[in-house]
Amino acid sequence: MGLEIREAVITDVEDIIEFEKDCFEHPWGEQSIFGELINNKSFYIVFYEGEDVIAFGGYQDIVGQGHITTMGVREDKRGFGYGKKLLSLIVEHAFRKNIKEMTLEVRESNITAINLYESMGFKIYGKRKNYYADNHEDAYIMWRFDI
């Protein structure tokens, strides 16, 4: 099975919904995914292995700043560099769109993701208390100012 990496499009919605259910405890719903894919200020990338989505993520351009809204790799595909490749592609796209800085929120307990973001130049600049509705976990606010 080959790996296909490309911009996510509307016809990917059902596959992304299944990916989200497998990847996240609290997945995005169909309306959220659809809304992001039709938003001309958003950009999302999908990695397919055969018929299955194994990674998905992207960002919104909010007044010239990139806000990474979601990013994930299917659990059985973690540790193979897909997360780093996905983040690199997101940052490269933002650079081409003349976005100079990017931000994201990440669970305080998600050390793997924090390490990935730090390896790509993001730094913790703050915290959002009780950010996650499911367990009221705090989120770190991370920024990269040199895209």
C-alpha positions in Angstrom: 0.0 0.0 0.0 1.3 3.4 -1.0 1.1 6.6 1.0 -0.9 9.5 -0.5 -0.4 12.9 1.0 -2.5 15.8 -0.3 -4.8 18.7 0.6 -8.0 17.4 2.2 -11.2 18.0 0.2 -14.9 17.7 0.8 -15.1 14.1 -0.5 -12.7 13.2 2.3 -15.2 14.1 5.1 -16.5 10.6 5.8 -13.0 9.2 5.9 -11.8 12.0 8.2 -14.8 11.4 10.5 -13.8 7.8 10.9 -10.2 8.8 11.5 -11.2 11.3 14.1 -13.3 8.6 16.0 -10.3 6.3 16.0 -7.7 8.9 16.8 -9.4 11.2 19.4 -11.5 10.6 22.5 -13.5 13.7 21.6 -13.5 13.8 17.7 -14.7 16.7 15.6 -18.2 16.2 14.2 -19.2 16.2 10.5 -20.3 19.9 10.6 -16.9 21.0 12.0 -14.9 19.1 9.5 -17.1 20.1 6.6 -17.0 23.8 7.8 -13.2 23.8 7.9 -12.8 22.2 4.5 -15.0 24.8 2.8 -13.4 27.7 4.7 -11.2 29.6 2.3 -9.0 30.7 5.3 -8.3 27.1 6.3 -5.9 24.5 4.9 -5.9 20.8 5.8 -3.7 17.9 4.8 -4.7 14.3 4.8 -2.4 11.2 4.6 -4.0 8.1 3.1 -2.6 4.6 3.3 -4.8 2.7 0.9 -8.4 3.5 1.8 -7.5 4.6 5.3 -6.7 8.1 6.7 -3.7 7.7 8.9 -3.0 11.4 9.6 -4.9 14.6 9.3 -4.3 18.2 10.4 -4.3 21.8 9.4 -4.7 25.4 10.3 -6.7 28.6 9.9 -5.4 31.9 8.7 -6.7 34.3 11.4 -5.8 37.8 10.3 -2.4 36.7 9.1 -1.5 34.4 11.9 -1.7 30.6 11.5 -3.7 28.8 14.2 -3.2 25.0 14.1 -6.7 23.7 14.9 -6.2 20.0 14.8 -3.4 17.5 14.1 -3.4 13.7 14.7 -1.8 10.5 13.6 -3.6 7.1 13.9 -2.4 5.3 17.0 -0.8 2.4 15.2 1.1 4.7 12.9 2.7 6.9 15.6 6.4 6.9 16.0 7.2 6.6 12.3 7.6 10.4 11.5 4.1 11.1 10.2 3.4 13.7 12.8 6.6 15.6 12.0 5.9 15.4 8.2 2.4 16.6 8.7 3.5 19.6 10.9 6.3 20.4 8.4 3.8 20.5 5.5 1.4 22.7 7.5 4.2 25.2 8.4 5.5 25.1 4.8 2.0 26.0 3.5 1.7 28.8 5.9 5.1 30.2 4.9 4.0 30.1 1.2 0.9 32.1 2.2 3.2 34.7 3.9 2.1 33.8 7.4 4.9 34.7 9.7 3.8 33.2 13.0 1.7 30.2 14.1 0.1 29.1 17.3 -1.7 26.1 18.8 -3.1 24.7 22.0 -1.9 21.3 23.3 -3.0 19.3 26.3 -0.5 19.8 29.2 -0.2 16.0 29.5 0.5 15.4 25.8 4.3 15.2 26.2 4.8 13.5 22.8 3.0 16.3 21.0 4.8 19.0 23.0 8.1 17.5 22.1 7.2 17.4 18.4 6.1 21.0 18.4 9.2 22.1 20.3 11.4 20.2 17.8 9.8 22.3 15.1 10.5 25.6 16.8 7.3 26.1 18.8 7.7 27.3 22.4 5.3 27.4 25.3 4.2 31.0 26.0 1.2 30.5 28.2 -1.6 28.3 29.5 -5.3 28.2 29.1 -6.9 27.0 32.4 -9.6 24.3 32.1 -9.3 24.4 28.3 -10.6 20.9 27.5 -14.2 20.4 28.2 -13.9 16.6 28.7 -11.7 16.7 31.8 -10.9 20.4 32.4 -7.3 19.8 31.6 -5.2 22.9 31.0 -3.7 23.6 27.6 -0.3 25.1 26.8 -0.4 27.9 24.3 2.6 27.4 21.9 3.9 29.9 19.4 6.4 30.0 16.6 7.2 33.5 15.5 9.7 32.8 12.6 7.8 31.0 10.0 
